[in-house]
Amino acid sequence: MVRQNPRIDYEVLTRFRTGVWAVQPETGQIYAPGERRMLKTWAQPGGYLHISVPPLSSRYPLSRAVWIGATLTVPVFDDLEVDHINGNKLDNRFKNLRLLTHAGNGHCSGKQIPFEQAEAIRREYKQGGVTLKELAERYGRSTTSVRLIVRGETYTKIPAVSKNTGTGRQLDDKLRYGVFKELCIEGKQAKSVMQKYKITRETLRTIIEEQSLLAKRIPDAAEPETEEEAAA
């Protein structure tokens, strides 16, 4: 996924808040009330559905728009990506979406190389005498993938999260997951989450990085409700 421009995120948010667009969380579609139609979508290479946000973008992820429309907020960090929990890129229902870091999203995709191999790529590049393109060919990766590896943006070790939040409060594993769930899955406001758990923005970022790398695919996590469940 491409890192999104915060300006476009806020434009999408404005369209939902002003009623220009309306999200249907149960179906993962976006409706334009003034035009009485669903927004047109199309698949891009990689299988993700996109929409147009004129005049700012002709290719904006539908999943990100649904997440923003359902939560009426934008991701607290603009480099966070919207991930499909069950792995189905066409299933954009809100309950199938969550925020992850780029590294965490790649971890869930299954398109991984051993961590030791990523470390070897970094070592060789640091020693010099080899280009990103040459490393990409040598290890069977794309140049972009190798660039992210040498920058340390992917294939990093799970960060050690101090139980000291910086505000004197201790957070155990359960509470750290609670922070992640409320912010990245339920879409609650970052400010309210930080106040509730008494954590700093820096600690919030570290927790998201940790939990993103621990996240797993859950194939049946967002299955359609049965008739009995719907009637309950």
Secondary structure per residue as TSV (DSSP state, phi and psi in degrees):
chain	resnum	aa	ss	phi	psi
A	1	M	-	360.0	144.7
A	2	V	-	-86.0	139.3
A	3	R	-	-61.3	132.4
A	4	Q	-	-88.6	150.1
A	5	N	-	-79.9	121.3
A	6	P	H	-55.2	-31.3
A	7	R	H	-61.3	-39.5
A	8	I	H	-71.8	-38.6
A	9	D	H	-56.0	-45.6
A	10	Y	H	-71.0	-30.4
A	11	E	H	-66.1	-42.5
A	12	V	H	-62.1	-44.7
A	13	L	H	-59.1	-43.0
A	14	T	H	-61.6	-39.2
A	15	R	H	-65.9	-34.2
A	16	F	H	-73.3	-43.3
A	17	R	H	-67.0	-29.5
A	18	T	T	-93.4	-1.0
A	19	G	T	84.5	6.2
A	20	V	S	-66.3	-37.4
A	21	W	-	-122.0	155.5
A	22	A	E	-138.7	132.0
A	23	V	E	-92.3	147.6
A	24	Q	E	-113.5	90.9
A	25	P	T	-57.3	-32.4
A	26	E	T	-72.0	-23.7
A	27	T	T	-113.7	-16.9
A	28	G	T	76.1	29.8
A	29	Q	E	-116.0	161.2
A	30	I	E	-122.8	130.6
A	31	Y	E	-110.1	139.8
A	32	A	E	-106.0	95.8
A	33	P	T	-55.1	-41.6
A	34	G	T	-64.8	-26.9
A	35	E	T	-103.8	-5.1
A	36	R	T	53.5	50.2
A	37	R	E	-156.1	158.9
A	38	M	E	-80.3	147.3
A	39	L	-	-66.0	140.6
A	40	K	-	-72.1	137.9
A	41	T	-	-124.8	157.8
A	42	W	E	-150.5	154.5
A	43	A	E	-89.5	136.7
A	44	Q	-	-101.6	164.7
A	45	P	T	-52.2	130.4
A	46	G	T	109.2	-15.5
A	47	G	S	93.5	-1.7
A	48	Y	-	-82.7	142.4
A	49	L	E	-83.3	141.5
A	50	H	E	-128.7	160.8
A	51	I	E	-129.3	170.6
A	52	S	E	-102.2	139.3
A	53	V	E	-123.7	73.2
A	54	P	T	-67.9	145.3
A	55	P	T	-94.9	12.0
A	56	L	T	-83.2	-33.5
A	57	S	E	-154.4	139.7
A	58	S	E	-103.0	3.1
A	59	R	E	-148.6	92.7
A	60	Y	E	-125.6	132.0
A	61	P	E	-60.3	126.8
A	62	L	H	-60.4	-39.7
A	63	S	H	-59.4	-40.0
A	64	R	H	-68.4	-39.6
A	65	A	H	-64.9	-41.1
A	66	V	H	-63.6	-43.3
A	67	W	H	-61.8	-44.7
A	68	I	H	-65.8	-41.9
A	69	G	H	-66.6	-35.7
A	70	A	H	-76.7	-29.7
A	71	T	H	-101.6	-16.6
A	72	L	T	53.4	42.8
A	73	T	S	-151.5	166.5
A	74	V	-	-108.6	156.6
A	75	P	-	-52.8	136.6
A	76	V	S	-61.6	-30.6
A	77	F	S	-121.5	128.6
A	78	D	T	-71.2	-8.6
A	79	D	T	-91.6	1.7
A	80	L	-	-74.0	143.2
A	81	E	E	-110.7	152.5
A	82	V	E	-91.1	120.0
A	83	D	E	-105.7	148.0
A	84	H	E	-93.0	114.6
A	85	I	T	-59.3	-40.5
A	86	N	T	-90.8	3.5
A	87	G	S	83.9	-6.1
A	88	N	-	-87.5	107.7
A	89	K	T	-68.0	-15.7
A	90	L	T	-92.9	-7.6
A	91	D	-	-94.2	93.2
A	92	N	-	-103.5	23.8
A	93	R	-	-62.7	144.1
A	94	F	G	-56.9	-39.0
A	95	K	G	-71.9	-4.8
A	96	N	G	-102.6	8.3
A	97	L	E	-115.7	149.2
A	98	R	E	-156.1	158.8
A	99	L	E	-91.0	135.9
A	100	L	E	-138.9	160.0
A	101	T	-	-72.7	166.2
A	102	H	H	-59.6	-42.3
A	103	A	H	-63.9	-41.8
A	104	G	H	-66.9	-38.6
A	105	N	H	-64.5	-42.3
A	106	G	H	-65.5	-35.8
A	107	H	H	-61.8	-40.2
A	108	C	H	-74.0	-25.1
A	109	S	H	-69.3	-20.5
A	110	G	T	85.2	-5.2
A	111	K	-	-89.6	60.1
A	112	Q	-	-106.8	155.0
A	113	I	-	-114.3	159.4
A	114	P	-	-57.6	144.3
A	115	F	H	-58.4	-36.0
A	116	E	H	-62.2	-34.2
A	117	Q	H	-69.0	-38.5
A	118	A	H	-63.5	-39.4
A	119	E	H	-63.8	-37.9
A	120	A	H	-64.9	-39.6
A	121	I	H	-60.8	-44.1
A	122	R	H	-63.7	-41.5
A	123	R	H	-63.4	-45.8
A	124	E	H	-64.0	-39.8
A	125	Y	H	-68.1	-38.4
A	126	K	H	-66.2	-34.3
A	127	Q	H	-68.6	-22.8
A	128	G	-	87.2	173.8
A	129	G	S	82.2	7.5
A	130	V	-	-143.7	140.4
A	131	T	-	-93.4	166.0
A	132	L	H	-60.7	-39.8
A	133	K	H	-63.3	-41.7
A	134	E	H	-65.4	-40.3
A	135	L	H	-64.9	-39.6
A	136	A	H	-61.4	-43.3
A	137	E	H	-67.6	-38.2
A	138	R	H	-66.6	-38.9
A	139	Y	H	-103.3	3.8
A	140	G	T	68.6	35.2
A	141	R	-	-118.6	167.1
A	142	S	-	-79.1	158.3
A	143	T	H	-61.5	-38.0
A	144	T	H	-62.5	-43.0
A	145	S	H	-61.3	-43.9
A	146	V	H	-66.1	-38.7
A	147	R	H	-60.4	-43.1
A	148	L	H	-65.6	-35.3
A	149	I	H	-66.3	-48.4
A	150	V	H	-68.8	-25.4
A	151	R	H	-79.1	-11.6
A	152	G	T	80.5	18.6
A	153	E	S	-87.2	-17.7
A	154	T	S	-135.0	164.8
A	155	Y	S	54.4	49.7
A	156	T	-	-105.1	155.5
A	157	K	-	-69.3	151.5
A	158	I	-	-59.4	122.7
A	159	P	-	-64.0	143.9
A	160	A	-	-78.9	116.6
A	161	V	-	-95.3	116.1
A	162	S	-	-67.5	138.2
A	163	K	S	-70.9	-15.1
A	164	N	B	-83.6	116.7
A	165	T	-	-81.7	-4.0
A	166	G	S	93.9	-7.4
A	167	T	S	-120.2	9.1
A	168	G	S	92.6	-3.6
A	169	R	-	-98.7	143.6
A	170	Q	B	-97.2	135.4
A	171	L	-	-118.0	119.8
A	172	D	-	-87.5	-178.0
A	173	D	H	-59.1	-40.2
A	174	K	H	-64.2	-42.5
A	175	L	H	-69.6	-35.6
A	176	R	H	-64.8	-39.9
A	177	Y	H	-66.3	-35.1
A	178	G	H	-60.1	-40.7
A	179	V	H	-60.3	-48.8
A	180	F	H	-61.9	-45.0
A	181	K	I	-62.9	-46.9
A	182	E	I	-66.4	-37.5
A	183	L	I	-84.3	-48.0
A	184	C	I	-96.2	-19.3
A	185	I	I	-107.8	-46.9
A	186	E	S	-84.9	-19.5
A	187	G	-	76.5	30.7
A	188	K	-	-74.5	158.7
A	189	Q	-	-63.5	136.2
A	190	A	H	-59.5	-39.6
A	191	K	H	-61.5	-43.1
A	192	S	H	-68.6	-35.8
A	193	V	H	-66.6	-43.5
A	194	M	H	-64.2	-38.3
A	195	Q	H	-68.6	-41.8
A	196	K	H	-62.4	-45.1
A	197	Y	H	-94.7	-0.9
A	198	K	T	54.7	54.9
A	199	I	-	-124.1	158.5
A	200	T	-	-87.8	167.3
A	201	R	H	-63.2	-36.1
A	202	E	H	-64.1	-43.1
A	203	T	H	-65.8	-38.4
A	204	L	H	-58.1	-45.7
A	205	R	H	-61.3	-44.5
A	206	T	H	-64.0	-40.2
A	207	I	H	-63.9	-42.0
A	208	I	H	-62.3	-42.0
A	209	E	H	-62.3	-44.1
A	210	E	H	-63.4	-51.8
A	211	Q	H	-68.2	-29.4
A	212	S	H	-63.8	-40.3
A	213	L	H	-74.1	-19.8
A	214	L	H	-90.1	-12.2
A	215	A	-	-65.8	148.8
A	216	K	-	-132.4	159.8
A	217	R	-	-70.0	138.8
A	218	I	-	-127.4	88.7
A	219	P	T	-51.5	-37.6
A	220	D	T	-104.5	17.9
A	221	A	T	-70.1	-25.7
A	222	A	T	-129.3	38.3
A	223	E	-	-68.2	147.9
A	224	P	-	-57.9	148.5
A	225	E	-	-66.8	146.8
A	226	T	-	-76.5	167.3
A	227	E	H	-61.4	-36.3
A	228	E	H	-66.3	-41.7
A	229	E	H	-67.0	-38.9
A	230	A	H	-66.3	-32.0
A	231	A	H	-82.6	-16.4
A	232	A	-	-69.4	360.0
